[in-house]
Amino acid sequence: MSIQQPRRFVTTDQGHADVLNGPIDTLYANDLELAAQVENIKKDPAGNGVASKEALDNHASNTEIHVTAAKQAVWSATEGNAKKYTDQYAAPKQHSHPASDLPSASTQARGIVQLNTSTGSTATDQAATPSAVKAIGDELRQLINSVKETGSVKSIQRFSISSNVPDGIVNIAPVNVGKAMLNLITYGDDDSHMASIISPTQVKFTHARGGDYYIFASFEVIEFN
């Protein structure tokens, strides 16, 4: 829209005309100056410190977080420190540990545990393997089958021994040798050990080595009717 110059007052009294025309001339001059500034802003918004409509539209759709330069510096430093800490101290996604770095399991604490195939161990920090469980199951089934084949149980005598001599004798209550059997569990330094009922009142143990090598055993003498 162009600026229209207002009509000036023309009277026979020039003094009164000047009083009215002075403000009109001033307003017209101001309008011209404002119009010139508007045109200049349209031609160069950024140079006049004014955001263009395009810039405002782009800014409205901008999802980036706007912060002060000081805050941005704090964020940048924090990000750098986090990356540095990760590079220096964080473990990689794929890594491993030697067994010595891991805690051992016990009856009071979680941890790694060693497997044990023994069926007579008394360790409390080891775990039985499936083979050990199967061996106990096989012995139990064999005992049950023997009981079924022999008849009803008349008596059971239980004993425990510890010996470092090659041969040992354990005295038992009188049994009918033909109707008695041993249920034996042995453990210790020697794997070559045997036991047998040698008389109605005696069980004999034999193992390959003596001296510092011990045999530990628990057994039952089961007599049937």
Accessible surface in RSA format (square Angstrom, percent):
REM  Atomic radii and reference values for relative SASA: ProtOr
REM  Chains: A
REM  Algorithm: Lee & Richards
REM  Probe-radius: 1.40
REM  Slices: 20
REM RES _ NUM      All-atoms   Total-Side   Main-Chain    Non-polar    All polar
REM                ABS   REL    ABS   REL    ABS   REL    ABS   REL    ABS   REL
RES MET A   1   223.51 115.8 140.27  92.8  83.24 198.2 114.67  97.5 108.84 144.2
RES SER A   2    79.60  67.3  60.33  80.5  19.27  44.4  52.17 111.1  27.43  38.4
RES ILE A   3    55.38  31.5  33.52  25.0  21.85  52.7  34.96  25.2  20.41  55.4
RES GLN A   4   140.68  78.7 124.40  90.9  16.28  38.8  57.54 122.5  83.14  63.1
RES GLN A   5   109.91  61.5  84.99  62.1  24.92  59.3  18.48  39.3  91.43  69.3
RES PRO A   6    55.38  40.4  41.44  37.8  13.94  50.7  52.45  43.3   2.93  18.2
RES ARG A   7   221.62  93.1 201.38 102.7  20.25  48.2  84.90 116.0 136.72  82.9
RES ARG A   8   116.73  49.0  97.69  49.8  19.04  45.3  35.09  48.0  81.65  49.5
RES PHE A   9    95.92  48.0  89.54  55.5   6.38  16.6  93.04  56.4   2.88   8.2
RES VAL A  10   139.73  91.9 108.53  98.2  31.20  75.2 110.57  96.1  29.16  79.1
RES THR A  11    62.73  44.6  41.77  42.3  20.95  49.9  51.04  68.6  11.69  17.7
RES THR A  12   154.93 110.2 114.12 115.7  40.81  97.3  92.37 124.1  62.56  94.6
RES ASP A  13    66.29  46.4  61.36  61.1   4.93  11.7  29.67  69.8  36.62  36.5
RES GLN A  14   114.76  64.2 111.12  81.2   3.63   8.7  56.75 120.8  58.00  44.0
RES GLY A  15    44.16  54.5   0.00   N/A  44.16  54.5  37.38 102.6   6.79  15.2
RES HIS A  16   121.86  66.6 119.57  83.1   2.29   5.9  86.89  89.6  34.97  40.7
RES ALA A  17     1.79   1.6   1.79   2.8   0.00   0.0   1.79   2.5   0.00   0.0
RES ASP A  18    76.96  53.9  66.85  66.5  10.11  23.9  29.20  68.7  47.76  47.6
RES VAL A  19   108.68  71.5  95.05  86.0  13.63  32.8 103.02  89.5   5.66  15.3
RES LEU A  20    84.68  47.2  81.14  58.1   3.54   8.9  82.38  57.9   2.30   6.2
RES ASN A  21     2.23   1.5   2.23   2.2   0.00   0.0   0.78   1.9   1.45   1.4
RES GLY A  22    34.88  43.0   0.00   N/A  34.88  43.0  32.55  89.3   2.33   5.2
RES PRO A  23    78.62  57.3  71.77  65.4   6.85  24.9  78.22  64.6   0.39   2.4
RES ILE A  24    33.96  19.3  33.47  24.9   0.49   1.2  33.96  24.5   0.00   0.0
RES ASP A  25    56.81  39.8  51.82  51.6   4.99  11.8  28.98  68.2  27.83  27.8
RES THR A  26    78.69  56.0  73.53  74.5   5.16  12.3  51.53  69.2  27.16  41.1
RES LEU A  27   113.67  63.3 113.60  81.3   0.06   0.2 113.60  79.8   0.06   0.2
RES TYR A  28    46.83  21.9  45.49  25.9   1.34   3.5  24.71  18.6  22.12  27.3
RES ALA A  29    56.49  51.9  49.27  76.0   7.21  16.4  51.53  72.6   4.96  13.1
RES ASN A  30    75.27  51.9  73.47  71.0   1.80   4.3  17.09  41.1  58.19  56.2
RES ASP A  31    60.37  42.3  58.53  58.3   1.84   4.3   4.52  10.6  55.85  55.7
RES LEU A  32    79.64  44.4  74.36  53.2   5.27  13.3  74.95  52.6   4.69  12.6
RES GLU A  33    97.54  56.0  94.45  71.5   3.09   7.3  38.14  73.8  59.40  48.5
RES LEU A  34   105.10  58.5 105.06  75.2   0.04   0.1 105.10  73.8   0.00   0.0
RES ALA A  35    32.23  29.6  24.51  37.8   7.71  17.5  31.21  43.9   1.02   2.7
RES ALA A  36    57.15  52.5  44.28  68.3  12.87  29.3  51.65  72.7   5.50  14.6
RES GLN A  37    88.32  49.4  85.15  62.2   3.18   7.6  27.80  59.2  60.53  45.9
RES VAL A  38    73.57  48.4  72.97  66.1   0.60   1.4  73.48  63.8   0.09   0.3
RES GLU A  39    86.46  49.6  86.46  65.4   0.00   0.0  36.90  71.4  49.56  40.5
RES ASN A  40    75.66  52.2  72.92  70.5   2.74   6.6  14.55  35.0  61.11  59.1
RES ILE A  41    59.11  33.6  59.06  44.0   0.05   0.1  59.06  42.5   0.05   0.1
RES LYS A  42   139.86  68.2 111.61  68.5  28.25  67.3  74.70  67.2  65.16  69.4
RES LYS A  43   170.13  83.0 134.03  82.2  36.10  86.0  86.06  77.5  84.07  89.6
RES ASP A  44    70.37  49.3  69.06  68.7   1.30   3.1  21.22  50.0  49.14  49.0
RES PRO A  45    36.27  26.4  36.27  33.1   0.00   0.0  36.27  29.9   0.00   0.0
RES ALA A  46    90.80  83.5  65.89 101.7  24.91  56.7  72.02 101.4  18.77  49.7
RES GLY A  47    59.55  73.4   0.00   N/A  59.55  73.4  24.94  68.4  34.61  77.5
RES ASN A  48    58.40  40.3  29.54  28.5  28.87  69.5  11.69  28.1  46.72  45.2
RES GLY A  49    74.15  91.4   0.00   N/A  74.15  91.4  39.17 107.5  34.98  78.4
RES VAL A  50    62.15  40.9  55.06  49.8   7.09  17.1  58.76  51.1   3.40   9.2
RES ALA A  51    57.13  52.5  32.05  49.5  25.08  57.1  39.81  56.1  17.32  45.9
RES SER A  52    41.67  35.2  33.97  45.3   7.70  17.7  29.11  62.0  12.56  17.6
RES LYS A  53   156.64  76.4 147.10  90.3   9.54  22.7 115.91 104.3  40.73  43.4
RES GLU A  54   126.25  72.5 120.43  91.1   5.83  13.9  42.58  82.4  83.68  68.3
RES ALA A  55    46.60  42.8  37.14  57.3   9.46  21.5  42.48  59.8   4.11  10.9
RES LEU A  56   104.19  58.0  99.65  71.3   4.54  11.4  99.96  70.2   4.23  11.4
RES ASP A  57    73.32  51.4  65.05  64.7   8.27  19.6  27.36  64.4  45.96  45.8
RES ASN A  58    87.62  60.4  82.46  79.7   5.16  12.4  25.86  62.2  61.76  59.7
RES HIS A  59   106.30  58.1  97.98  68.1   8.32  21.3  56.49  58.2  49.81  58.0
RES ALA A  60    89.77  82.5  50.79  78.4  38.97  88.7  60.72  85.5  29.04  76.9
RES SER A  61    86.13  72.8  57.99  77.4  28.15  64.8  52.16 111.1  33.98  47.6
RES ASN A  62    65.48  45.2  43.86  42.4  21.62  52.1  12.52  30.1  52.96  51.2
RES THR A  63   134.01  95.3 103.34 104.8  30.67  73.1  79.05 106.2  54.96  83.1
RES GLU A  64   128.43  73.7 115.12  87.1  13.31  31.7  40.98  79.3  87.45  71.4
RES ILE A  65   133.06  75.7 106.00  79.0  27.06  65.2 110.56  79.6  22.50  61.1
RES HIS A  66   112.71  61.6  81.87  56.9  30.84  78.9  69.79  71.9  42.92  49.9
RES VAL A  67    53.08  34.9  15.73  14.2  37.35  90.0  26.14  22.7  26.94  73.1
RES THR A  68    94.05  66.9  85.66  86.8   8.39  20.0  85.32 114.6   8.72  13.2
RES ALA A  69    90.54  83.2  69.26 106.9  21.28  48.4  77.17 108.7  13.37  35.4
RES ALA A  70    74.26  68.3  62.02  95.7  12.24  27.8  70.51  99.3   3.75   9.9
RES LYS A  71    98.22  47.9  95.32  58.5   2.90   6.9  44.04  39.6  54.18  57.7
RES GLN A  72    84.90  47.5  84.90  62.0   0.00   0.0  37.30  79.4  47.61  36.1
RES ALA A  73    62.17  57.2  49.95  77.1  12.23  27.8  57.22  80.6   4.96  13.1
RES VAL A  74    86.65  57.0  82.50  74.7   4.15  10.0  86.37  75.0   0.28   0.8
RES TRP A  75   110.73  44.4 105.66  51.1   5.07  11.9  90.93  48.5  19.80  32.1
RES SER A  76    58.05  49.1  47.75  63.7  10.30  23.7  33.63  71.6  24.42  34.2
RES ALA A  77    58.90  54.2  45.53  70.3  13.37  30.4  57.51  81.0   1.38   3.7
RES THR A  78    83.40  59.3  80.35  81.5   3.04   7.3  65.02  87.3  18.38  27.8
RES GLU A  79    97.31  55.9  91.15  69.0   6.16  14.7  34.57  66.9  62.74  51.2
RES GLY A  80    37.05  45.7   0.00   N/A  37.05  45.7  31.30  85.9   5.75  12.9
RES ASN A  81    97.99  67.6  93.51  90.4   4.48  10.8  25.38  61.1  72.61  70.2
RES ALA A  82    55.94  51.4  46.82  72.3   9.11  20.7  54.75  77.1   1.18   3.1
RES LYS A  83   124.54  60.8 120.99  74.2   3.55   8.5  78.50  70.7  46.04  49.0
RES LYS A  84   126.61  61.8 121.51  74.6   5.10  12.1  68.67  61.8  57.94  61.7
RES TYR A  85   136.68  63.8 134.29  76.4   2.39   6.2  93.48  70.2  43.21  53.3
RES THR A  86    75.74  53.9  71.77  72.8   3.98   9.5  49.22  66.1  26.53  40.1
RES ASP A  87   122.36  85.7  85.82  85.4  36.54  86.4  31.23  73.5  91.13  90.9
RES GLN A  88   106.97  59.8  71.33  52.1  35.65  84.9  32.76  69.7  74.21  56.3
RES TYR A  89   148.60  69.4 116.69  66.4  31.91  83.0  80.57  60.5  68.03  83.9
RES ALA A  90    52.98  48.7  28.63  44.2  24.35  55.4  37.34  52.6  15.64  41.4
RES ALA A  91    69.78  64.2  39.84  61.5  29.94  68.1  44.55  62.7  25.23  66.8
RES PRO A  92    89.42  65.2  75.97  69.3  13.45  48.9  88.06  72.7   1.36   8.4
RES LYS A  93   194.88  95.1 158.64  97.3  36.24  86.3 111.78 100.6  83.10  88.5
RES GLN A  94   151.00  84.4 134.15  98.0  16.85  40.1  60.67 129.1  90.33  68.5
RES HIS A  95   101.62  55.5  59.86  41.6  41.75 106.8  57.35  59.1  44.27  51.5
RES SER A  96   103.10  87.1  76.71 102.4  26.40  60.8  45.21  96.3  57.90  81.1
RES HIS A  97   106.71  58.3  82.24  57.2  24.46  62.6  62.90  64.8  43.81  51.0
RES PRO A  98    80.11  58.4  67.53  61.6  12.57  45.7  79.19  65.4   0.91   5.7
RES ALA A  99    69.92  64.3  57.19  88.3  12.73  29.0  59.33  83.6  10.58  28.0
RES SER A 100   105.03  88.8  63.02  84.1  42.02  96.8  59.21 126.1  45.83  64.2
RES ASP A 101    90.20  63.2  58.61  58.3  31.59  74.7  18.07  42.5  72.13  71.9
RES LEU A 102    74.75  41.6  64.98  46.5   9.76  24.5  65.73  46.2   9.02  24.3
RES PRO A 103    90.11  65.7  77.93  71.0  12.18  44.3  89.73  74.1   0.38   2.3
RES SER A 104    86.61  73.2  69.46  92.7  17.15  39.5  35.22  75.0  51.38  72.0
RES ALA A 105    18.17  16.7  15.31  23.6   2.86   6.5  15.31  21.6   2.86   7.6
RES SER A 106    52.65  44.5  35.85  47.8  16.80  38.7  31.77  67.7  20.88  29.3
RES THR A 107    99.62  70.9  58.79  59.6  40.84  97.3  56.93  76.5  42.69  64.5
RES GLN A 108   158.41  88.6 119.38  87.2  39.03  92.9  67.41 143.5  91.00  69.0
RES ALA A 109    57.95  53.3  44.71  69.0  13.24  30.1  53.98  76.0   3.97  10.5
RES ARG A 110   227.12  95.4 208.38 106.2  18.74  44.6  86.75 118.6 140.37  85.1
RES GLY A 111    36.47  45.0   0.00   N/A  36.47  45.0  13.28  36.4  23.19  51.9
RES ILE A 112    74.43  42.4  66.02  49.2   8.40  20.3  72.05  51.9   2.38   6.5
RES VAL A 113    68.16  44.9  44.42  40.2  23.75  57.2  47.95  41.7  20.21  54.8
RES GLN A 114   119.43  66.8 108.15  79.0  11.27  26.8  39.68  84.5  79.75  60.5
RES LEU A 115   116.41  64.8  99.01  70.8  17.40  43.7  99.24  69.7  17.18  46.2
RES ASN A 116    35.22  24.3  30.68  29.7   4.53  10.9  12.32  29.6  22.90  22.1
RES THR A 117    94.12  66.9  81.29  82.4  12.83  30.6  47.76  64.2  46.36  70.1
RES SER A 118    50.48  42.7  30.35  40.5  20.12  46.4  30.96  65.9  19.52  27.3
RES THR A 119    50.87  36.2  28.83  29.2  22.04  52.5  12.24  16.4  38.62  58.4
RES GLY A 120    10.06  12.4   0.00   N/A  10.06  12.4   5.72  15.7   4.34   9.7
RES SER A 121    55.13  46.6  21.76  29.0  33.38  76.9  19.35  41.2  35.78  50.1
RES THR A 122   108.80  77.4  84.59  85.8  24.21  57.7  59.45  79.9  49.35  74.6
RES ALA A 123    49.20  45.2  16.30  25.2  32.90  74.8  27.17  38.3  22.03  58.4
RES THR A 124   100.89  71.8  81.87  83.0  19.02  45.3  57.85  77.7  43.04  65.1
RES ASP A 125    75.96  53.2  68.02  67.7   7.94  18.8  16.90  39.8  59.06  58.9
RES GLN A 126    62.89  35.2  39.01  28.5  23.87  56.8   4.40   9.4  58.49  44.4
RES ALA A 127    35.20  32.4  29.88  46.1   5.32  12.1  35.20  49.6   0.00   0.0
RES ALA A 128    64.71  59.5  36.65  56.6  28.06  63.8  38.04  53.6  26.66  70.6
RES THR A 129    14.35  10.2  14.03  14.2   0.32   0.8  14.35  19.3   0.00   0.0
RES PRO A 130   114.57  83.5 104.94  95.7   9.63  35.0 110.22  91.0   4.34  27.0
RES SER A 131    64.93  54.9  52.24  69.7  12.69  29.2  53.59 114.1  11.34  15.9
RES ALA A 132     4.01   3.7   2.93   4.5   1.08   2.5   4.01   5.6   0.00   0.0
RES VAL A 133    94.98  62.5  89.32  80.9   5.67  13.7  92.90  80.7   2.08   5.7
RES LYS A 134   129.93  63.4 122.13  74.9   7.80  18.6  99.06  89.2  30.87  32.9
RES ALA A 135    35.62  32.7  29.97  46.3   5.65  12.8  35.04  49.3   0.58   1.5
RES ILE A 136    73.45  41.8  72.79  54.2   0.66   1.6  72.79  52.4   0.66   1.8
RES GLY A 137    17.38  21.4   0.00   N/A  17.38  21.4  17.07  46.8   0.31   0.7
RES ASP A 138    54.10  37.9  48.95  48.7   5.15  12.2  27.77  65.4  26.33  26.3
RES GLU A 139    76.81  44.1  71.14  53.8   5.67  13.5  36.17  70.0  40.64  33.2
RES LEU A 140    98.21  54.7  94.61  67.7   3.61   9.1  97.86  68.7   0.35   0.9
RES ARG A 141   131.49  55.2 130.51  66.5   0.98   2.3  64.93  88.7  66.56  40.3
RES GLN A 142   122.40  68.4 119.52  87.3   2.88   6.9  33.77  71.9  88.63  67.2
RES LEU A 143    33.38  18.6  31.38  22.5   1.99   5.0  33.10  23.2   0.27   0.7
RES ILE A 144    76.00  43.2  73.58  54.8   2.42   5.8  75.96  54.7   0.04   0.1
RES ASN A 145    76.96  53.1  76.02  73.5   0.93   2.3  16.93  40.7  60.03  58.0
RES SER A 146    28.98  24.5  26.61  35.5   2.37   5.5   9.40  20.0  19.58  27.4
RES VAL A 147    42.46  27.9  41.51  37.6   0.95   2.3  41.51  36.1   0.95   2.6
RES LYS A 148   157.01  76.6 123.94  76.0  33.06  78.7  82.61  74.4  74.39  79.2
RES GLU A 149   149.64  85.9 111.64  84.5  38.00  90.5  48.03  92.9 101.61  83.0
RES THR A 150    61.98  44.1  35.31  35.8  26.67  63.5  24.53  33.0  37.44  56.6
RES GLY A 151    30.05  37.1   0.00   N/A  30.05  37.1  29.18  80.1   0.87   1.9
RES SER A 152    72.57  61.3  56.75  75.7  15.82  36.4  52.43 111.6  20.14  28.2
RES VAL A 153    62.38  41.0  36.77  33.3  25.61  61.7  36.77  31.9  25.61  69.4
RES LYS A 154   130.77  63.8  99.64  61.1  31.13  74.1  55.47  49.9  75.30  80.2
RES SER A 155    41.10  34.7  33.31  44.5   7.79  17.9  38.69  82.4   2.41   3.4
RES ILE A 156    73.73  42.0  44.69  33.3  29.04  70.0  44.69  32.2  29.04  78.8
RES GLN A 157    30.83  17.2  25.76  18.8   5.07  12.1  24.55  52.3   6.28   4.8
RES ARG A 158   165.59  69.5 137.48  70.1  28.11  66.9  56.96  77.8 108.63  65.8
RES PHE A 159    53.44  26.7  42.45  26.3  10.99  28.6  50.75  30.8   2.69   7.7
RES SER A 160    93.69  79.2  63.93  85.3  29.76  68.6  38.68  82.4  55.01  77.1
RES ILE A 161    34.92  19.9  21.58  16.1  13.34  32.1  30.30  21.8   4.61  12.5
RES SER A 162    68.77  58.1  38.12  50.9  30.65  70.6  31.22  66.5  37.55  52.6
RES SER A 163    22.96  19.4  17.55  23.4   5.41  12.5  21.01  44.7   1.94   2.7
RES ASN A 164    51.33  35.4  49.21  47.6   2.12   5.1   0.11   0.3  51.22  49.5
RES VAL A 165    75.42  49.6  74.26  67.2   1.16   2.8  74.78  65.0   0.64   1.7
RES PRO A 166    71.45  52.1  71.44  65.1   0.01   0.0  71.44  59.0   0.01   0.0
RES ASP A 167    74.01  51.8  61.65  61.4  12.36  29.2  20.10  47.3  53.91  53.8
RES GLY A 168    22.57  27.8   0.00   N/A  22.57  27.8  21.09  57.9   1.48   3.3
RES ILE A 169    86.69  49.3  54.84  40.9  31.85  76.8  54.84  39.5  31.85  86.4
RES VAL A 170    23.91  15.7  21.13  19.1   2.77   6.7  23.91  20.8   0.00   0.0
RES ASN A 171   110.02  75.9  95.43  92.2  14.59  35.1  29.51  71.0  80.51  77.8
RES ILE A 172    12.50   7.1   0.00   0.0  12.50  30.1   4.78   3.4   7.72  20.9
RES ALA A 173    52.10  47.9  41.97  64.8  10.13  23.1  48.22  67.9   3.88  10.3
RES PRO A 174   104.14  75.9  87.60  79.9  16.54  60.1  88.06  72.7  16.08  99.9
RES VAL A 175    10.50   6.9   0.28   0.3  10.22  24.6   4.88   4.2   5.62  15.2
RES ASN A 176    77.92  53.7  68.09  65.8   9.83  23.7  22.67  54.6  55.25  53.4
RES VAL A 177    63.91  42.1  53.31  48.3  10.60  25.5  53.31  46.3  10.60  28.7
RES GLY A 178    74.74  92.2   0.00   N/A  74.74  92.2  38.36 105.3  36.38  81.5
RES LYS A 179    94.86  46.3  91.82  56.3   3.04   7.2  51.85  46.7  43.01  45.8
RES ALA A 180    18.91  17.4   0.00   0.0  18.91  43.0   0.54   0.8  18.37  48.7
RES MET A 181    48.82  25.3  43.62  28.9   5.20  12.4  45.94  39.1   2.88   3.8
RES LEU A 182    37.67  21.0  15.08  10.8  22.59  56.8  15.08  10.6  22.59  60.8
RES ASN A 183    43.35  29.9  39.06  37.7   4.29  10.3   2.46   5.9  40.89  39.5
RES LEU A 184    52.86  29.4  31.73  22.7  21.13  53.1  31.73  22.3  21.13  56.9
RES ILE A 185    62.89  35.8  59.50  44.3   3.39   8.2  62.89  45.3   0.00   0.0
RES THR A 186    29.69  21.1   9.60   9.7  20.09  47.9   0.33   0.4  29.36  44.4
RES TYR A 187    73.27  34.2  66.99  38.1   6.28  16.3  42.32  31.8  30.95  38.2
RES GLY A 188    42.27  52.1   0.00   N/A  42.27  52.1  12.68  34.8  29.59  66.3
RES ASP A 189    81.26  56.9  61.62  61.3  19.64  46.4  14.35  33.8  66.91  66.7
RES ASP A 190     5.77   4.0   4.50   4.5   1.26   3.0   0.00   0.0   5.77   5.8
RES ASP A 191   137.17  96.1 110.74 110.2  26.43  62.5  35.41  83.3 101.76 101.5
RES SER A 192    71.65  60.5  58.74  78.4  12.90  29.7  31.05  66.1  40.59  56.9
RES HIS A 193    37.31  20.4  19.18  13.3  18.13  46.4  10.12  10.4  27.18  31.6
RES MET A 194   136.29  70.6 132.07  87.4   4.22  10.0  94.50  80.3  41.80  55.4
RES ALA A 195    24.13  22.2   0.00   0.0  24.13  54.9   1.71   2.4  22.42  59.4
RES SER A 196    57.16  48.3  54.13  72.2   3.03   7.0  40.12  85.4  17.04  23.9
RES ILE A 197    29.30  16.7   8.47   6.3  20.83  50.2   8.47   6.1  20.83  56.5
RES ILE A 198    84.01  47.8  48.00  35.8  36.00  86.8  54.61  39.3  29.40  79.8
RES SER A 199    29.93  25.3  26.88  35.9   3.05   7.0  28.69  61.1   1.25   1.7
RES PRO A 200    67.69  49.3  67.69  61.7   0.00   0.0  67.69  55.9   0.00   0.0
RES THR A 201    58.66  41.7  58.66  59.5   0.00   0.0  37.40  50.2  21.26  32.1
RES GLN A 202    61.67  34.5  61.67  45.1   0.00   0.0   3.12   6.6  58.55  44.4
RES VAL A 203     0.00   0.0   0.00   0.0   0.00   0.0   0.00   0.0   0.00   0.0
RES LYS A 204    78.03  38.1  76.09  46.7   1.94   4.6  21.69  19.5  56.34  60.0
RES PHE A 205     3.82   1.9   3.62   2.2   0.20   0.5   3.62   2.2   0.20   0.6
RES THR A 206    46.66  33.2  46.10  46.7   0.56   1.3  36.06  48.4  10.60  16.0
RES HIS A 207     5.63   3.1   2.16   1.5   3.47   8.9   2.86   3.0   2.76   3.2
RES ALA A 208    72.87  67.0  33.69  52.0  39.18  89.1  45.75  64.4  27.12  71.8
RES ARG A 209   103.70  43.5 100.04  51.0   3.67   8.7  48.70  66.6  55.00  33.3
RES GLY A 210    20.97  25.9   0.00   N/A  20.97  25.9   6.22  17.1  14.75  33.0
RES GLY A 211    50.18  61.9   0.00   N/A  50.18  61.9  40.18 110.3  10.00  22.4
RES ASP A 212   132.45  92.8 113.12 112.6  19.33  45.7  33.03  77.7  99.42  99.2
RES TYR A 213    90.54  42.3  90.54  51.5   0.00   0.0  48.25  36.3  42.29  52.1
RES TYR A 214    84.76  39.6  84.76  48.2   0.00   0.0  46.51  35.0  38.25  47.1
RES ILE A 215     1.39   0.8   1.02   0.8   0.37   0.9   1.39   1.0   0.00   0.0
RES PHE A 216    75.23  37.6  75.23  46.6   0.00   0.0  75.23  45.6   0.00   0.0
RES ALA A 217     2.31   2.1   0.00   0.0   2.31   5.3   0.00   0.0   2.31   6.1
RES SER A 218    38.42  32.5  37.32  49.8   1.10   2.5  24.27  51.7  14.15  19.8
RES PHE A 219     4.80   2.4   0.02   0.0   4.78  12.4   2.44   1.5   2.36   6.8
RES GLU A 220    34.26  19.7  34.26  25.9   0.00   0.0   9.30  18.0  24.96  20.4
RES VAL A 221     0.28   0.2   0.00   0.0   0.28   0.7   0.00   0.0   0.28   0.8
RES ILE A 222     5.81   3.3   5.81   4.3   0.00   0.0   5.81   4.2   0.00   0.0
RES GLU A 223    11.30   6.5  11.30   8.5   0.00   0.0   0.11   0.2  11.18   9.1
RES PHE A 224     3.90   2.0   1.98   1.2   1.92   5.0   1.98   1.2   1.92   5.5
RES ASN A 225    92.38  63.7  66.59  64.3  25.79  62.1  42.44 102.1  49.94  48.3
END  Absolute sums over single chains surface
CHAIN  1 A    16949.0      13609.8       3339.3      10029.8       6919.2
END  Absolute sums over all chains
TOTAL         16949.0      13609.8       3339.3      10029.8       6919.2
